[in-house]
Amino acid sequence: MLNGFQQRSFAAEISGGQTVEHDVYEKGEGPVIVILHELPGIEKETIRFADKMVAAGFRVVLPHLFGPLGKFAIVRNMARFFCVRREIDIFARNRSSPIVDWLKALCRDLQQRHAVSGVGVIGMCLTGNFAISLMADESVLASVASQPSLPLFAQHALHMSPEDIEATKRKLDTNGPMHAYRFAGDKLCKAEKFSAIEQTFNSGKERITLTHVPGNKHAMLTAHFIEGEDSPTQAALNEIIGYFREKL
């Protein structure tokens, strides 16, 4: 399934002083976009989405953060989180997961490696909140949070530290708004989550453009994506591609 992707390992330090290493897969040419995979892992729907972005003219970077490669494994991956909480704490409120430090280092590495002014990021579901935190880094010029769902069981809270929130606000004041999307009837990323983002970031000005896509599914860009001119998910993807082309 990963035909055409180049693989390498990348190591960086996270908070607490531990060094973390993950495989990274790259494909395509053009502006660099880092795609952070969802709970099922890097499986066929994620790769299909990555190939769409490659076809749109981007170099796609897929960090393999957790789960068996190439397999749809929601239950097994959820169980794994209780073993890797040093990197990703799915229940944390008002603080960011340590994996964000590793992702920032990866974005800086990609900026230097490909000699670009900055990279784009797409986070989805459990990684959607990471896309917001990463916007604060100088190496990230554009970011999209699709159905950001953390922390679990606390939709009124954000998976970001106060320091990350303020740094992200400052960056968005300079760079202009980033984008966030959810299905209007999503039961994992609820309207309450977008209300929390709105209240935190959009006081006085719009820093995150919040879009409620018609439908009651969850994985807007992958498993529940519907192609076609009249499809609201296709319209959202077209908007995302246009946003990245403008910013990168």
Secondary structure, 3 states (H helix, E strand, C coil): CCCCCEEEEEEEECCCCCEEEEEEEEECCCCEEEEECCCCCCCHHHHHHHHHHHHCCCEEEEECCCCCCCCCCHHHHHHHCCCCCCCCCCCCCCCCCCHHHHHHHHHHHHHHHCCCCCEEEEEEHHHHHHHHHHCCCCCEEEEEEECCCCCCCCCCCCCCCHHHHHHHHHHHHHHCCEEEEEECCCCCCCHHHHHHHHHHHCCCCCCEEEEEECCCCCCCCCCCCCCCCCCHHHHHHHHHHHHHHHHC
